Amino acid sequence: MKDKSIARQKLVPPPKNMNIPMLIRNIHRTFSSSMDEECRRLGLGCGMRHVLFILSHLKEGERVTQRELAAFCKVTAPTMSITLLKMEQEGLITREKDSVDARKCYVSLTEKGVAADREIFELLIKKEAAMISVLSDEEKRFTEDILRKILISTEGGAVKNENI
């Protein structure tokens, strides 16, 4: 019964007076729920795809710590620690203690992690394409620019034209 009501809700357009943060929230939740479902199908936890994404986009020789991953993913250090433990057990990542400061732990992808990221990224691209297929190329660029400005502003940054 619940599935039917959820399906019906998807067909109902949002109210005209819904504010921008609520629209963004609803878009995010819908897209994120869909991606989480795909991750579960692949045997991955929900938070893992964010870590895979970040690690896969590091430049050659660039390293990231657990603390930096937690900050970027906007989760607590203990939550990140649990996620990374599960990922390490699955063979997706390795962790290496800093030789100078044992409190620092660097995280990197294994070959299995790289393969998992590629699979998730392909799904993400397909889902994103379907989601924004109703927009023209100009609308896509305009929407992306506006969302970047909003993100920079909400994170406390000064919005300048070179930021977008």
PyMOL commands that place a pseudoatom at each C-alpha (Angstrom):
pseudoatom trace, name=CA, resn=MET, resi=1, chain=A, elem=C, hetatm=0, pos=[0.000, 0.000, 0.000]
pseudoatom trace, name=CA, resn=LYS, resi=2, chain=A, elem=C, hetatm=0, pos=[2.803, 2.384, 0.868]
pseudoatom trace, name=CA, resn=ASP, resi=3, chain=A, elem=C, hetatm=0, pos=[4.476, 1.901, -2.528]
pseudoatom trace, name=CA, resn=LYS, resi=4, chain=A, elem=C, hetatm=0, pos=[1.278, 2.903, -4.317]
pseudoatom trace, name=CA, resn=SER, resi=5, chain=A, elem=C, hetatm=0, pos=[0.942, 6.139, -2.353]
pseudoatom trace, name=CA, resn=ILE, resi=6, chain=A, elem=C, hetatm=0, pos=[4.596, 7.003, -3.026]
pseudoatom trace, name=CA, resn=ALA, resi=7, chain=A, elem=C, hetatm=0, pos=[4.066, 6.385, -6.742]
pseudoatom trace, name=CA, resn=ARG, resi=8, chain=A, elem=C, hetatm=0, pos=[1.023, 8.665, -6.709]
pseudoatom trace, name=CA, resn=GLN, resi=9, chain=A, elem=C, hetatm=0, pos=[2.963, 11.380, -4.879]
pseudoatom trace, name=CA, resn=LYS, resi=10, chain=A, elem=C, hetatm=0, pos=[5.555, 11.438, -7.654]
pseudoatom trace, name=CA, resn=LEU, resi=11, chain=A, elem=C, hetatm=0, pos=[2.836, 12.350, -10.136]
pseudoatom trace, name=CA, resn=VAL, resi=12, chain=A, elem=C, hetatm=0, pos=[1.630, 15.338, -8.117]
pseudoatom trace, name=CA, resn=PRO, resi=13, chain=A, elem=C, hetatm=0, pos=[3.504, 18.523, -9.072]
pseudoatom trace, name=CA, resn=PRO, resi=14, chain=A, elem=C, hetatm=0, pos=[4.980, 20.553, -6.209]
pseudoatom trace, name=CA, resn=PRO, resi=15, chain=A, elem=C, hetatm=0, pos=[2.860, 23.455, -4.974]
pseudoatom trace, name=CA, resn=LYS, resi=16, chain=A, elem=C, hetatm=0, pos=[3.558, 26.752, -6.758]
pseudoatom trace, name=CA, resn=ASN, resi=17, chain=A, elem=C, hetatm=0, pos=[4.402, 28.421, -3.445]
pseudoatom trace, name=CA, resn=MET, resi=18, chain=A, elem=C, hetatm=0, pos=[7.091, 25.878, -2.463]
pseudoatom trace, name=CA, resn=ASN, resi=19, chain=A, elem=C, hetatm=0, pos=[10.249, 27.834, -1.635]
pseudoatom trace, name=CA, resn=ILE, resi=20, chain=A, elem=C, hetatm=0, pos=[13.634, 27.253, -3.267]
pseudoatom trace, name=CA, resn=PRO, resi=21, chain=A, elem=C, hetatm=0, pos=[15.293, 25.427, -0.333]
pseudoatom trace, name=CA, resn=MET, resi=22, chain=A, elem=C, hetatm=0, pos=[12.340, 23.012, -0.174]
pseudoatom trace, name=CA, resn=LEU, resi=23, chain=A, elem=C, hetatm=0, pos=[12.492, 22.399, -3.938]
pseudoatom trace, name=CA, resn=ILE, resi=24, chain=A, elem=C, hetatm=0, pos=[16.239, 21.715, -3.709]
pseudoatom trace, name=CA, resn=ARG, resi=25, chain=A, elem=C, hetatm=0, pos=[15.646, 19.409, -0.731]
pseudoatom trace, name=CA, resn=ASN, resi=26, chain=A, elem=C, hetatm=0, pos=[12.981, 17.433, -2.573]
pseudoatom trace, name=CA, resn=ILE, resi=27, chain=A, elem=C, hetatm=0, pos=[15.101, 17.110, -5.714]
pseudoatom trace, name=CA, resn=HIS, resi=28, chain=A, elem=C, hetatm=0, pos=[18.049, 15.974, -3.620]
pseudoatom trace, name=CA, resn=ARG, resi=29, chain=A, elem=C, hetatm=0, pos=[16.026, 13.442, -1.643]
pseudoatom trace, name=CA, resn=THR, resi=30, chain=A, elem=C, hetatm=0, pos=[14.433, 11.943, -4.724]
pseudoatom trace, name=CA, resn=PHE, resi=31, chain=A, elem=C, hetatm=0, pos=[17.733, 11.652, -6.589]
pseudoatom trace, name=CA, resn=SER, resi=32, chain=A, elem=C, hetatm=0, pos=[19.657, 10.492, -3.526]
pseudoatom trace, name=CA, resn=SER, resi=33, chain=A, elem=C, hetatm=0, pos=[17.065, 7.817, -2.675]
pseudoatom trace, name=CA, resn=SER, resi=34, chain=A, elem=C, hetatm=0, pos=[17.321, 6.482, -6.200]
pseudoatom trace, name=CA, resn=MET, resi=35, chain=A, elem=C, hetatm=0, pos=[21.131, 6.378, -6.034]
pseudoatom trace, name=CA, resn=ASP, resi=36, chain=A, elem=C, hetatm=0, pos=[21.068, 4.798, -2.554]
pseudoatom trace, name=CA, resn=GLU, resi=37, chain=A, elem=C, hetatm=0, pos=[18.842, 2.056, -3.941]
pseudoatom trace, name=CA, resn=GLU, resi=38, chain=A, elem=C, hetatm=0, pos=[21.364, 1.417, -6.731]
pseudoatom trace, name=CA, resn=CYS, resi=39, chain=A, elem=C, hetatm=0, pos=[24.217, 1.330, -4.211]
pseudoatom trace, name=CA, resn=ARG, resi=40, chain=A, elem=C, hetatm=0, pos=[22.369, -1.225, -2.074]
pseudoatom trace, name=CA, resn=ARG, resi=41, chain=A, elem=C, hetatm=0, pos=[21.792, -3.306, -5.201]
pseudoatom trace, name=CA, resn=LEU, resi=42, chain=A, elem=C, hetatm=0, pos=[25.558, -3.244, -5.728]
pseudoatom trace, name=CA, resn=GLY, resi=43, chain=A, elem=C, hetatm=0, pos=[26.173, -4.150, -2.084]
pseudoatom trace, name=CA, resn=LEU, resi=44, chain=A, elem=C, hetatm=0, pos=[27.425, -0.720, -1.060]
pseudoatom trace, name=CA, resn=GLY, resi=45, chain=A, elem=C, hetatm=0, pos=[26.328, 1.408, 1.872]
pseudoatom trace, name=CA, resn=CYS, resi=46, chain=A, elem=C, hetatm=0, pos=[24.738, 4.778, 1.213]
pseudoatom trace, name=CA, resn=GLY, resi=47, chain=A, elem=C, hetatm=0, pos=[27.645, 6.927, 2.432]
pseudoatom trace, name=CA, resn=MET, resi=48, chain=A, elem=C, hetatm=0, pos=[30.184, 4.936, 0.467]
pseudoatom trace, name=CA, resn=ARG, resi=49, chain=A, elem=C, hetatm=0, pos=[29.384, 6.525, -2.896]
pseudoatom trace, name=CA, resn=HIS, resi=50, chain=A, elem=C, hetatm=0, pos=[30.359, 9.967, -1.639]
pseudoatom trace, name=CA, resn=VAL, resi=51, chain=A, elem=C, hetatm=0, pos=[33.709, 8.684, -0.388]
pseudoatom trace, name=CA, resn=LEU, resi=52, chain=A, elem=C, hetatm=0, pos=[34.317, 6.810, -3.647]
pseudoatom trace, name=CA, resn=PHE, resi=53, chain=A, elem=C, hetatm=0, pos=[33.521, 9.979, -5.611]
pseudoatom trace, name=CA, resn=ILE, resi=54, chain=A, elem=C, hetatm=0, pos=[35.909, 12.153, -3.600]
pseudoatom trace, name=CA, resn=LEU, resi=55, chain=A, elem=C, hetatm=0, pos=[38.760, 9.646, -3.681]
pseudoatom trace, name=CA, resn=SER, resi=56, chain=A, elem=C, hetatm=0, pos=[38.362, 8.998, -7.390]
pseudoatom trace, name=CA, resn=HIS, resi=57, chain=A, elem=C, hetatm=0, pos=[38.670, 12.712, -8.167]
pseudoatom trace, name=CA, resn=LEU, resi=58, chain=A, elem=C, hetatm=0, pos=[41.948, 13.304, -6.356]
pseudoatom trace, name=CA, resn=LYS, resi=59, chain=A, elem=C, hetatm=0, pos=[44.822, 14.466, -8.523]
pseudoatom trace, name=CA, resn=GLU, resi=60, chain=A, elem=C, hetatm=0, pos=[47.868, 12.248, -8.994]
pseudoatom trace, name=CA, resn=GLY, resi=61, chain=A, elem=C, hetatm=0, pos=[49.855, 12.225, -5.733]
pseudoatom trace, name=CA, resn=GLU, resi=62, chain=A, elem=C, hetatm=0, pos=[47.145, 14.080, -3.800]
pseudoatom trace, name=CA, resn=ARG, resi=63, chain=A, elem=C, hetatm=0, pos=[46.126, 12.499, -0.506]
pseudoatom trace, name=CA, resn=VAL, resi=64, chain=A, elem=C, hetatm=0, pos=[43.183, 13.007, 1.798]
pseudoatom trace, name=CA, resn=THR, resi=65, chain=A, elem=C, hetatm=0, pos=[42.722, 12.226, 5.485]
pseudoatom trace, name=CA, resn=GLN, resi=66, chain=A, elem=C, hetatm=0, pos=[39.737, 10.705, 7.230]
pseudoatom trace, name=CA, resn=ARG, resi=67, chain=A, elem=C, hetatm=0, pos=[39.050, 14.071, 8.852]
pseudoatom trace, name=CA, resn=GLU, resi=68, chain=A, elem=C, hetatm=0, pos=[39.080, 15.849, 5.473]
pseudoatom trace, name=CA, resn=LEU, resi=69, chain=A, elem=C, hetatm=0, pos=[36.705, 13.234, 4.033]
pseudoatom trace, name=CA, resn=ALA, resi=70, chain=A, elem=C, hetatm=0, pos=[34.330, 13.724, 6.967]
pseudoatom trace, name=CA, resn=ALA, resi=71, chain=A, elem=C, hetatm=0, pos=[34.370, 17.496, 6.469]
pseudoatom trace, name=CA, resn=PHE, resi=72, chain=A, elem=C, hetatm=0, pos=[33.796, 17.236, 2.734]
pseudoatom trace, name=CA, resn=CYS, resi=73, chain=A, elem=C, hetatm=0, pos=[30.929, 14.738, 3.181]
pseudoatom trace, name=CA, resn=LYS, resi=74, chain=A, elem=C, hetatm=0, pos=[29.507, 16.869, 6.008]
pseudoatom trace, name=CA, resn=VAL, resi=75, chain=A, elem=C, hetatm=0, pos=[29.404, 13.973, 8.482]
pseudoatom trace, name=CA, resn=THR, resi=76, chain=A, elem=C, hetatm=0, pos=[30.963, 13.515, 11.900]
pseudoatom trace, name=CA, resn=ALA, resi=77, chain=A, elem=C, hetatm=0, pos=[34.378, 11.913, 12.318]
pseudoatom trace, name=CA, resn=PRO, resi=78, chain=A, elem=C, hetatm=0, pos=[32.857, 8.806, 14.012]
pseudoatom trace, name=CA, resn=THR, resi=79, chain=A, elem=C, hetatm=0, pos=[30.367, 8.358, 11.145]
pseudoatom trace, name=CA, resn=MET, resi=80, chain=A, elem=C, hetatm=0, pos=[33.190, 8.588, 8.612]
pseudoatom trace, name=CA, resn=SER, resi=81, chain=A, elem=C, hetatm=0, pos=[35.283, 6.166, 10.648]
pseudoatom trace, name=CA, resn=ILE, resi=82, chain=A, elem=C, hetatm=0, pos=[32.484, 3.563, 10.564]
pseudoatom trace, name=CA, resn=THR, resi=83, chain=A, elem=C, hetatm=0, pos=[31.939, 4.073, 6.828]
pseudoatom trace, name=CA, resn=LEU, resi=84, chain=A, elem=C, hetatm=0, pos=[35.654, 3.695, 6.120]
pseudoatom trace, name=CA, resn=LEU, resi=85, chain=A, elem=C, hetatm=0, pos=[35.897, 0.579, 8.285]
pseudoatom trace, name=CA, resn=LYS, resi=86, chain=A, elem=C, hetatm=0, pos=[33.119, -1.044, 6.244]
pseudoatom trace, name=CA, resn=MET, resi=87, chain=A, elem=C, hetatm=0, pos=[34.768, 0.072, 2.999]
pseudoatom trace, name=CA, resn=GLU, resi=88, chain=A, elem=C, hetatm=0, pos=[38.111, -1.311, 4.139]
pseudoatom trace, name=CA, resn=GLN, resi=89, chain=A, elem=C, hetatm=0, pos=[36.480, -4.645, 5.037]
pseudoatom trace, name=CA, resn=GLU, resi=90, chain=A, elem=C, hetatm=0, pos=[34.911, -4.724, 1.555]
pseudoatom trace, name=CA, resn=GLY, resi=91, chain=A, elem=C, hetatm=0, pos=[38.318, -4.117, -0.011]
pseudoatom trace, name=CA, resn=LEU, resi=92, chain=A, elem=C, hetatm=0, pos=[37.313, -0.745, -1.510]
pseudoatom trace, name=CA, resn=ILE, resi=93, chain=A, elem=C, hetatm=0, pos=[39.887, 1.414, 0.291]
pseudoatom trace, name=CA, resn=THR, resi=94, chain=A, elem=C, hetatm=0, pos=[43.149, 1.265, 2.183]
pseudoatom trace, name=CA, resn=ARG, resi=95, chain=A, elem=C, hetatm=0, pos=[44.125, 3.434, 5.128]
pseudoatom trace, name=CA, resn=GLU, resi=96, chain=A, elem=C, hetatm=0, pos=[47.673, 4.478, 5.881]
pseudoatom trace, name=CA, resn=LYS, resi=97, chain=A, elem=C, hetatm=0, pos=[48.901, 6.210, 9.028]
pseudoatom trace, name=CA, resn=ASP, resi=98, chain=A, elem=C, hetatm=0, pos=[51.013, 9.323, 8.569]
pseudoatom trace, name=CA, resn=SER, resi=99, chain=A, elem=C, hetatm=0, pos=[54.680, 8.601, 9.295]
pseudoatom trace, name=CA, resn=VAL, resi=100, chain=A, elem=C, hetatm=0, pos=[55.079, 11.852, 11.234]
pseudoatom trace, name=CA, resn=ASP, resi=101, chain=A, elem=C, hetatm=0, pos=[51.676, 12.309, 12.886]
pseudoatom trace, name=CA, resn=ALA, resi=102, chain=A, elem=C, hetatm=0, pos=[50.039, 9.002, 13.852]
pseudoatom trace, name=CA, resn=ARG, resi=103, chain=A, elem=C, hetatm=0, pos=[46.724, 10.807, 14.403]
pseudoatom trace, name=CA, resn=LYS, resi=104, chain=A, elem=C, hetatm=0, pos=[46.446, 11.361, 10.647]
pseudoatom trace, name=CA, resn=CYS, resi=105, chain=A, elem=C, hetatm=0, pos=[45.203, 8.536, 8.498]
pseudoatom trace, name=CA, resn=TYR, resi=106, chain=A, elem=C, hetatm=0, pos=[45.278, 8.805, 4.704]
pseudoatom trace, name=CA, resn=VAL, resi=107, chain=A, elem=C, hetatm=0, pos=[42.651, 7.028, 2.640]
pseudoatom trace, name=CA, resn=SER, resi=108, chain=A, elem=C, hetatm=0, pos=[43.001, 5.759, -0.917]
pseudoatom trace, name=CA, resn=LEU, resi=109, chain=A, elem=C, hetatm=0, pos=[41.042, 3.596, -3.330]
pseudoatom trace, name=CA, resn=THR, resi=110, chain=A, elem=C, hetatm=0, pos=[41.924, 0.021, -4.185]
pseudoatom trace, name=CA, resn=GLU, resi=111, chain=A, elem=C, hetatm=0, pos=[41.374, -1.366, -7.681]
pseudoatom trace, name=CA, resn=LYS, resi=112, chain=A, elem=C, hetatm=0, pos=[38.067, -2.766, -6.436]
pseudoatom trace, name=CA, resn=GLY, resi=113, chain=A, elem=C, hetatm=0, pos=[37.141, 0.715, -5.172]
pseudoatom trace, name=CA, resn=VAL, resi=114, chain=A, elem=C, hetatm=0, pos=[38.001, 2.280, -8.531]
pseudoatom trace, name=CA, resn=ALA, resi=115, chain=A, elem=C, hetatm=0, pos=[35.799, -0.297, -10.302]
pseudoatom trace, name=CA, resn=ALA, resi=116, chain=A, elem=C, hetatm=0, pos=[32.917, 0.326, -7.879]
pseudoatom trace, name=CA, resn=ASP, resi=117, chain=A, elem=C, hetatm=0, pos=[33.233, 4.083, -8.396]
pseudoatom trace, name=CA, resn=ARG, resi=118, chain=A, elem=C, hetatm=0, pos=[33.112, 3.672, -12.186]
pseudoatom trace, name=CA, resn=GLU, resi=119, chain=A, elem=C, hetatm=0, pos=[29.964, 1.572, -11.952]
pseudoatom trace, name=CA, resn=ILE, resi=120, chain=A, elem=C, hetatm=0, pos=[28.246, 4.034, -9.619]
pseudoatom trace, name=CA, resn=PHE, resi=121, chain=A, elem=C, hetatm=0, pos=[29.390, 6.996, -11.714]
pseudoatom trace, name=CA, resn=GLU, resi=122, chain=A, elem=C, hetatm=0, pos=[27.885, 5.476, -14.878]
pseudoatom trace, name=CA, resn=LEU, resi=123, chain=A, elem=C, hetatm=0, pos=[24.570, 5.019, -13.053]
pseudoatom trace, name=CA, resn=LEU, resi=124, chain=A, elem=C, hetatm=0, pos=[24.747, 8.565, -11.720]
pseudoatom trace, name=CA, resn=ILE, resi=125, chain=A, elem=C, hetatm=0, pos=[25.328, 10.002, -15.200]
pseudoatom trace, name=CA, resn=LYS, resi=126, chain=A, elem=C, hetatm=0, pos=[22.329, 8.074, -16.583]
pseudoatom trace, name=CA, resn=LYS, resi=127, chain=A, elem=C, hetatm=0, pos=[20.065, 9.158, -13.731]
pseudoatom trace, name=CA, resn=GLU, resi=128, chain=A, elem=C, hetatm=0, pos=[21.226, 12.762, -13.960]
pseudoatom trace, name=CA, resn=ALA, resi=129, chain=A, elem=C, hetatm=0, pos=[20.626, 12.795, -17.716]
pseudoatom trace, name=CA, resn=ALA, resi=130, chain=A, elem=C, hetatm=0, pos=[17.099, 11.478, -17.198]
pseudoatom trace, name=CA, resn=MET, resi=131, chain=A, elem=C, hetatm=0, pos=[16.436, 14.017, -14.446]
pseudoatom trace, name=CA, resn=ILE, resi=132, chain=A, elem=C, hetatm=0, pos=[17.530, 17.052, -16.449]
pseudoatom trace, name=CA, resn=SER, resi=133, chain=A, elem=C, hetatm=0, pos=[16.325, 15.871, -19.843]
pseudoatom trace, name=CA, resn=VAL, resi=134, chain=A, elem=C, hetatm=0, pos=[13.404, 18.302, -19.567]
pseudoatom trace, name=CA, resn=LEU, resi=135, chain=A, elem=C, hetatm=0, pos=[15.838, 21.250, -19.697]
pseudoatom trace, name=CA, resn=SER, resi=136, chain=A, elem=C, hetatm=0, pos=[17.394, 22.880, -22.739]
pseudoatom trace, name=CA, resn=ASP, resi=137, chain=A, elem=C, hetatm=0, pos=[21.199, 23.214, -22.842]
pseudoatom trace, name=CA, resn=GLU, resi=138, chain=A, elem=C, hetatm=0, pos=[20.855, 26.892, -21.934]
pseudoatom trace, name=CA, resn=GLU, resi=139, chain=A, elem=C, hetatm=0, pos=[18.582, 26.060, -18.987]
pseudoatom trace, name=CA, resn=LYS, resi=140, chain=A, elem=C, hetatm=0, pos=[21.062, 23.425, -17.794]
pseudoatom trace, name=CA, resn=ARG, resi=141, chain=A, elem=C, hetatm=0, pos=[23.955, 25.931, -17.802]
pseudoatom trace, name=CA, resn=PHE, resi=142, chain=A, elem=C, hetatm=0, pos=[21.802, 28.605, -16.153]
pseudoatom trace, name=CA, resn=THR, resi=143, chain=A, elem=C, hetatm=0, pos=[20.559, 26.190, -13.452]
pseudoatom trace, name=CA, resn=GLU, resi=144, chain=A, elem=C, hetatm=0, pos=[24.082, 24.978, -12.722]
pseudoatom trace, name=CA, resn=ASP, resi=145, chain=A, elem=C, hetatm=0, pos=[25.362, 28.566, -12.391]
pseudoatom trace, name=CA, resn=ILE, resi=146, chain=A, elem=C, hetatm=0, pos=[22.537, 29.508, -10.038]
pseudoatom trace, name=CA, resn=LEU, resi=147, chain=A, elem=C, hetatm=0, pos=[22.971, 26.389, -7.891]
pseudoatom trace, name=CA, resn=ARG, resi=148, chain=A, elem=C, hetatm=0, pos=[26.725, 27.059, -7.624]
pseudoatom trace, name=CA, resn=LYS, resi=149, chain=A, elem=C, hetatm=0, pos=[26.005, 30.606, -6.425]
pseudoatom trace, name=CA, resn=ILE, resi=150, chain=A, elem=C, hetatm=0, pos=[23.525, 29.312, -3.853]
pseudoatom trace, name=CA, resn=LEU, resi=151, chain=A, elem=C, hetatm=0, pos=[25.977, 26.665, -2.641]
pseudoatom trace, name=CA, resn=ILE, resi=152, chain=A, elem=C, hetatm=0, pos=[28.831, 29.150, -2.273]
pseudoatom trace, name=CA, resn=SER, resi=153, chain=A, elem=C, hetatm=0, pos=[26.537, 31.578, -0.475]
pseudoatom trace, name=CA, resn=THR, resi=154, chain=A, elem=C, hetatm=0, pos=[25.153, 28.970, 1.939]
pseudoatom trace, name=CA, resn=GLU, resi=155, chain=A, elem=C, hetatm=0, pos=[28.674, 27.798, 2.769]
pseudoatom trace, name=CA, resn=GLY, resi=156, chain=A, elem=C, hetatm=0, pos=[29.561, 31.355, 3.763]
pseudoatom trace, name=CA, resn=GLY, resi=157, chain=A, elem=C, hetatm=0, pos=[31.615, 32.261, 0.711]
pseudoatom trace, name=CA, resn=ALA, resi=158, chain=A, elem=C, hetatm=0, pos=[31.510, 35.457, -1.241]
pseudoatom trace, name=CA, resn=VAL, resi=159, chain=A, elem=C, hetatm=0, pos=[29.865, 34.932, -4.592]
pseudoatom trace, name=CA, resn=LYS, resi=160, chain=A, elem=C, hetatm=0, pos=[31.960, 36.307, -7.420]
pseudoatom trace, name=CA, resn=ASN, resi=161, chain=A, elem=C, hetatm=0, pos=[31.584, 35.695, -11.129]
pseudoatom trace, name=CA, resn=GLU, resi=162, chain=A, elem=C, hetatm=0, pos=[34.869, 33.773, -11.230]
pseudoatom trace, name=CA, resn=ASN, resi=163, chain=A, elem=C, hetatm=0, pos=[33.449, 31.332, -8.618]
pseudoatom trace, name=CA, resn=ILE, resi=164, chain=A, elem=C, hetatm=0, pos=[30.892, 29.995, -11.075]
for i in range(1, 164): cmd.bond("trace and resi %d" % i, "trace and resi %d" % (i + 1))
show_as sticks, trace
zoom trace
